[in-house]
Amino acid sequence: RIQGSSIFCSSLLPKQKESAHREPAMENIQHKNLSVNGINMHIAEIGEGPSTILFLHGFPELWYTWRHQLIALSSKGYRAIAPDLRGYGDTDSPPSPSSYTVFHIVGDLIALLDALGLEQVFLVGHDWGAVIAWHVCLLRPDRIKALVNMSVVFHPRNPKRKPIESMRAVLGDDYYICRFQEYGEAEEEFARVDTARLIAKFLTSRNPAPLHVPKEKGFGGSPHTHITLPSWLSEEDVNYYANKFRQSGFTGGLNYYRAMDLNWELTAPWTGVQIKVPVKFIVGDVDLTYNTPGVKEYIHKGGFQKMVPFLQEVVIMEGVAHFINQERPEEINDHIYDFFQKF
């Protein structure tokens, strides 16, 4: 147990199909474009109800990563909304990394809530979406009823050293985030690989070790290595992502990583500030974020609870890798629903 929070592991359960008559289909998801915070933002939404859930995706993903959650949660009486975040899909993608600070992204989301007339929402995040979700709760807790966050813990700002410098010191120059820093370099490497193959490689990776990509190896790896899609990811899914990234490119998504040091400079006034909304945190035990040096100790030895005092549950899912909401949609749907039902 973590100071009043429950930690439990969910075992490998057989996938259960949601019955077709209970769930609305993908065709019922509506798409619209809104002008928010100086950019055009694409959102996918479905459902009606007194409460709204806002879903924030990560890299290299889109609103589409939440397809199972949108359908399941809307069928349980929620209005469910998933935007393509700034830099992704059908949302505008400013070229400069300095346009991707947490203030820009959080600003986009607050403007989105205002445009939709939503005073408060439930929030769900994964990967970079989780980082943004933490910052929404840090900067505008008044707009959030409760948060379910996945994969990435809240990292308190280290006032002594910038994040990229820390990563280079601990994980080396070949660590993927360090490799993403040089503008245009990762884009060139990505361009040498078929986009669908690249997406499939990212989404199906199950190596829990920190991701190191030496320049001579490149992000695509060997083009001769066969990628077998797991049962939870179809060719159609991969192609949806690939087609959107072929149109938009990867620069927008990579710029989130390139703004990390700038975020560190800008968020100095919030050093030591806690996250003060109710939180449930979920991560897979094969997730590379969970296996990053120091993270398990931070989660299980009280550091996480100290920075997130209203952390109510931590769920470690056994045998699950990084793209948790796609790999185990039914369980994640239940976790989200069970938690938000309390509020």
ABEGO torsion letter per residue (X at the ends): XBGGBBBBBBBBBBBBBBBAAABBBAAABBBBBBBBGGBBBBBBBBEBEABBBBBBBBOBBBAAAAAAAAAAAAAAGBBBBBBBBBGBEABBBBABAAAABAAAAAAAAAAAAAAAGBABBBBBBBEAAAAAAAAAAAABAAABABBBBBGBBBBBBBAABBAAAAAAAAAEAABAAAAAABBGAAAAAAAABBAAAAAAAAAABABABBBBBBAAAEAAEBAABBBBBBAABBAAAAAAAAAAAAAAEAAAAAAAAAAAAAAAAAAAAABGBBBABBBBBBBBAABAAAABBGAAAAAAAGAAAAABAABABBBBBBGBBABAAAABAAAAAAAAAAAAAAX
